[in-house]
Amino acid sequence: MNQKKIKFFNPRFITQAAIIAALYAGLTVLFAPISYSQIQVRISEALTVLPALTPAAIPGLFVGCIVANIFGGGGPIDIVFGSLATLLAAIVSYKMPVRWLVPLPPVIINGVVIGFILNYLFGYPLLATMGWVTLGQAIACYGLGYPLLIQLSKLEERLFKK
């Protein structure tokens, strides 16, 4: 994984981040019935593999999650802490040394943090909620996201001759 110096104010970086944010928020809201609550599979979480391909995914996922959580009904706690969990997971995913581990940080971090948030906000049983959220994250991140990463990696290599 290429970890050169990131140019945050580069138009390409900003555009990529904005597209990822829009996709994340749009997919979450589009699939709202399965994107929120104790048992969830956020289809948009498949995009959490993108930090392996572009650092622009880090702010893109964070902003997209903020927007998506505004529509989720969890209020300020979910908007702030749920989105910070996504930011942390994106940063850790970006630093993963091997591709098959890239989806793991969102699975673990969101499983724990979102489990706590849902327990605090709605009184769902903590360990069961962590388990359900972790399972949903695994489905989205490994079931959908990892195949996406493999396909995009092939396209990246063909286009950019890595």
For each residue, the residues with C-beta under 8 A, 3 or more apart:
1: 52 94 96 97
2:
3: 94 95
4:
5:
6: 13 55
7: 10 13
8: 13
9: 13 14
10: 7 13 14
11: 14 15
12: 15 16 56
13: 6 7 8 9 10 16 17 55 56
14: 9 10 11 17 18 56
15: 11 12 18 19
16: 12 13 19 20 54 56 57 60
17: 13 14 20 21 56 57 58 59 60 63
18: 14 15 21 22 60 63
19: 15 16 22 23 60
20: 16 17 23 24 47 50 56 57 60 61 64
21: 17 18 24 25 59 60 61 62 63 64 67
22: 18 19 25 26 64
23: 19 20 26 27 44 47 64
24: 20 21 27 28 44 47 60 61 64 65 67 68
25: 21 22 28 29 44 63 64 65 67 68
26: 22 23 29 30 44
27: 23 24 30 31 42 43 44 47
28: 24 25 31 32 35 42 43 44 64 65 68 71 72
29: 25 26 32 35 68 71
30: 26 27
31: 27 28 34 35 42 43 44
32: 28 29 35 36 71
33:
34: 31 40 41 42 43
35: 28 29 31 32 40 41 42 43 44 68 72
36: 32 40 72 73 74
37: 40 118
38: 118 122 124 128 129 132 133
39: 132 136
40: 34 35 36 37 132 133 136
41: 34 35 45 136 139 140
42: 27 28 31 34 35 45 136 137 140
43: 27 28 31 34 35 46 140 144
44: 23 24 25 26 27 28 31 35 47 64 68 140
45: 41 42 48 106 110 137 140 141 144 145
46: 43 49 140 141 144 145 148
47: 20 23 24 27 44 50 57 61 64 145 148
48: 45 51 61 86 89 90 93 103 105 106 140 141 145
49: 46 52 53 93 102 103 141 145 146 148 149 152
50: 20 47 53 54 57 60 61 149 152
51: 48 54 55 57 58 61 90 91 93 94 102
52: 1 49 93 94 96 99 102 149 153
53: 49 50 57 149 152 153 156
54: 16 50 51 57
55: 6 13 51 58 94
56: 12 13 14 16 17 20 59 60
57: 16 17 20 47 50 51 53 54 60 61 90 94
58: 17 51 55 61 62 87 90 91 94
59: 17 21 56 62 63
60: 16 17 18 19 20 21 24 50 56 57 63 64
61: 20 21 24 47 48 50 51 57 58 64 65 86 87 90
62: 21 58 59 65 66 83 86 87 90
63: 17 18 21 25 59 60 66 67
64: 20 21 22 23 24 25 28 44 47 60 61 67 68
65: 24 25 28 61 62 68 69 82 83 86 87
66: 62 63 69 70 79 83
67: 21 24 25 63 64 70 71
68: 24 25 28 29 35 44 64 65 71 72
69: 65 66 72 74 78 79 82 83
70: 66 67 79
71: 28 29 32 67 68
72: 28 35 36 68 69 78 82
73: 36 78
74: 36 69 77 78 79 82 117 118 121
75: 78 79 121
76: 79 80
77: 74 80 81 82 117 120 121
78: 69 72 73 74 75 81 82 117 121
79: 66 69 70 74 75 76 82 83
80: 76 77 83 84
81: 77 78 84 85 113 117
82: 65 69 72 74 77 78 79 85 86 113 114 117
83: 62 65 66 69 79 80 86 87
84: 80 81 87 88 113
85: 81 82 88 89 109 110 113 114
86: 48 61 62 65 82 83 89 90 106 110
87: 58 61 62 65 83 84 90 91
88: 84 85 91 92 105 109
89: 48 85 86 92 93 105 106 109 110
90: 48 51 57 58 61 62 86 87 93 94 105 106
91: 51 58 87 88 94 95
92: 88 89 95 96 105 109
93: 48 49 51 52 89 90 96 102 103 104 105 106
94: 1 3 51 52 55 57 58 90 91
95: 3 91 92
96: 1 52 92 93 99 101 102 104 105
97: 1 101
98: 101 102
99: 52 96 102 149 150 153
100: 103 146
101: 96 97 98 104
102: 49 51 52 93 96 98 99 105 145 146 149
103: 48 49 93 100 106 107 141 142 145 146 149
104: 93 96 101 107 108 141
105: 48 88 89 90 92 93 96 102 108 109
106: 45 48 86 89 90 93 103 109 110 137 141
107: 103 104 110 111 134 137 138 141 142
108: 104 105 111 112 134
109: 85 88 89 92 105 106 112 113
110: 45 85 86 89 106 107 113 114 133 134 137
111: 107 108 114 115 130 131 133 134 137
112: 108 109 115 116 130 134
113: 81 82 84 85 109 110 116 117
114: 82 85 110 111 117 118 133
115: 111 112 118 119 126 127 129 130 131 132 133 134
116: 112 113 119 120 126 130
117: 74 77 78 81 82 113 114 120 121
118: 37 38 74 114 115 121 122 124 129 133
119: 115 116 122 123 124 125 126 129
120: 77 116 117
121: 74 75 77 78 117 118
122: 38 118 119
123: 119
124: 38 118 119 128 129
125: 119 128 129
126: 115 116 119 129 130
127: 115 130 131
128: 38 124 125 131 132
129: 38 115 118 119 124 125 126 132 133
130: 111 112 115 116 126 127 133 134
131: 111 115 127 128 134 135
132: 38 39 40 115 128 129 135 136
133: 38 40 110 111 114 115 118 129 130 136 137
134: 107 108 110 111 112 115 130 131 137 138
135: 131 132 138 139
136: 39 40 41 42 132 133 139 140
137: 42 45 106 107 110 111 133 134 140 141
138: 107 134 135 141 142 143
139: 41 135 136 142 143 144
140: 41 42 43 44 45 46 48 136 137 143 144 145
141: 45 46 48 49 103 104 106 107 137 138 144 145 146
142: 103 107 138 139 145 146
143: 138 139 140 146 147
144: 43 45 46 139 140 141 147 148
145: 45 46 47 48 49 102 103 140 141 142 148 149
146: 49 100 102 103 141 142 143 149 150
147: 143 144 150 151
148: 46 47 49 144 145 151 152
149: 49 50 52 53 99 102 103 145 146 152 153
150: 99 146 147 153 154
151: 147 148 154 155
152: 49 50 53 148 149 155 156
153: 52 53 99 149 150 156 157
154: 150 151 157 158
155: 151 152 158 159
156: 53 152 153 159 160 162
157: 153 154 160 161 162
158: 154 155 161
159: 155 156
160: 156 157
161: 157 158
162: 156 157
